[in-house]
Amino acid sequence: MKFNSRLKEDFDRDGFVLVEGYLSAGEAGEINDNIQRFIDEVLPKSPDTTAFYEDMDDPASIKRLQNMADLDPYFGELFQSDRFTELSGFLLADEVVPKSPQWFNKPARVGTVTPPHQDGFYFMLEPNEAITLWLALDYIDEENGCMRYVRGSHRRGMRPHRSSNVLGFSQGVSDYTDEDRDREVAMCAKPGDLFAHHSMVIHRADANQSDRRRAALGLVYFAARARKDEEKAERYRKELFARWEKEGKI
Ligand SMILES: O=C(O)CCC(=O)C(=O)O
């Protein structure tokens, strides 16, 4: 597949890029139908850790589905398809290793915030080179919790994170400032639009205050040159925490 070099320039400069209409509305609709099938048929037979809920007593309040590629061939194939691996490879300038697809939902009215974070904090890669393709499955705007990216933050290193009390996002940037807020770009989307974001870019989303659902599929790919070195990552993590503690940031 041939991609526009402008796309890569924007991604490298900003840490994220929007590709409008990457899938058609019909294709996004097919994914939505398969999410519903997964919820109705696969989820009841899957481990409890497959879904997180806003309210444990309300099965309609699912906020996250994970391990979908392992549990269902439709999502396995979608995730591995050239359509997504080639775009990820182009933007990361490398071969890519598919990691995991997740469904991110903010149910109407009850969907809670996504705290500001860098995905790379969870990934622990050396170098920290990975991408998330975030595929909008609904009309998404400021009212139902659109994504907000801090432009260029992927070039300014790993920020201190501390535990957030948001289920599903255990860590959030602990020193999020007005300067970060000033650099935020609120990104609206329609079904089929795709955001590609780098593992080091800070992003967050508000709660869903609307009567509409806000759902997206997040597909994560690691660059082949990125290694998950558990020992090194753990050492690095300890050093970071010691430094942040000294600086009074956590
Ligand atoms: O959908 C959201 O609110 C958050 C998704 C996210 O943090 C991610 O895809 O990295």
PDBQT file of the ligand as one rigid body, heavy atoms in Angstrom, charges set to zero:
ROOT
HETATM    1  O1  LIG A 301     -10.257   5.611  24.293  1.00  0.00    +0.000 OA
HETATM    2  C1  LIG A 301      -9.746   6.180  25.253  1.00  0.00    +0.000 C 
HETATM    3  O2  LIG A 301     -10.344   6.977  25.966  1.00  0.00    +0.000 OA
HETATM    4  C2  LIG A 301      -8.315   5.917  25.593  1.00  0.00    +0.000 C 
HETATM    5  C3  LIG A 301      -7.586   5.083  24.626  1.00  0.00    +0.000 C 
HETATM    6  C4  LIG A 301      -6.110   5.086  24.898  1.00  0.00    +0.000 C 
HETATM    7  O3  LIG A 301      -5.639   5.567  25.884  1.00  0.00    +0.000 OA
HETATM    8  C5  LIG A 301      -5.231   4.470  23.921  1.00  0.00    +0.000 C 
HETATM    9  O4  LIG A 301      -5.706   3.955  22.894  1.00  0.00    +0.000 OA
HETATM   10  O5  LIG A 301      -4.013   4.498  24.129  1.00  0.00    +0.000 OA
ENDROOT
TORSDOF 0
